[in-house]
Amino acid sequence: MEIASEGRKKILYSAVQPTNNLTIGNYIGAVNNFAALQNDYDCIYAIANMHAITVRQEPAALRRNTLALLAFYIACGIDPEKCTLYLQSHVSAHAELAWVLNTFTYVGEMERMTQFKDKSAKHADNINMGLMDYPVLMAADILLYQTDVVPVGVDQRQHLEITRDIAARFNNAYSPTFTLPEGLYVKVGAKINDLLDPLKKMSKSSENPNGVVFVNDDRDAIIKKFKRAVTDSGAEIKYDPAAKPGVSNLLSIYSVFTGKSVEECENEFSGCGYGQFKLAVGEAVADKLIPIQTEQARLLADKQYLDDVLKTGAERAAARANKTLAKVYKKIGFYRF
Ligand code: AQP
């Protein structure tokens, strides 16, 4: 168990956006670890629908993806009794704290964020303020819960650093208010790359879905995508991200989906051809995902249960978040009657 200095369990916060279906990158970098973490930490898991609207979403799809993500979380072993599991827009403190934190954040800092630059290039027709403000809302998410630890993929490292900067700035301007959170990075798979372009992060919103394995792809689609995965020159199956990005990416995926170390995986495929290796990776992924999909479908058929989970989660999350918000409002001088 991870204990903070005051003797309580450490608080862990993570959120995933319900944009499209999740990829195995989201699964490996985030959701796969959530269930294991809930025994050691006081876990808060959110569905970040307010972040999702920073790029255009089709309303019906956003609603559908929200419930699908909730059911996926639970199907992966997240226990709504043990954790605080909720939908971001159900807790208004997120928007309220983000507004305050905006006044502690500089425009230049936001313009320099890699994700903002990437997403601006990808959505040149809609570079909205929300897209630029994304890291401030993320800082509010994390800081509202006095989070000690944030498990994230390396793509979110910069956002976590700015969260710490904003928190420190506020604490210095007034008095200690926010806990400064630490990142928790998975050892293998902190950045899973596109199967067809192994130098690029695998993303839900990628233009070419053939390089992206979605967690709800069926077995045939999964196997087909792995069979087509780009490998590298030379025949050796060795983990060397610089020289062999394609093979290394596949080894990371195989390692996470089988629970074997990367070295064990290398030994298992020593002397094998790429074809056999890619098929084995596809099968390992399908073997793990298909039962989760079955459980997810069962949960999705019970909308009342999912609504109850969201209601309880929102109440629990709001109670915690509002405590921090009240402190902040008091410190900055917002009058209360
Ligand atoms: N390829 C990845 N490898 C490892 N971890 C990843 N994560 C995302 N992609 C990878 C981690 O998943 C968590 C949730 O991410 P998110 O949904 O909040 O947004 P994202 O990082 O922007 O994910 P995508 O797939 O790239 O979504 P789109 O295409 O909508 O922008 C985070 O912890 C992230 O690190």
Residues whose N, C-alpha, C, O or C-beta is under 5 A from the ligand:
A	BS01	AQP	A15 V16 Q17 T19 G25 N26 G29 A30 P151 V152 G153 V154 D155 Q156 G189 A190 K191 I192 N193 K201 M202 S203 K204 S205 S206
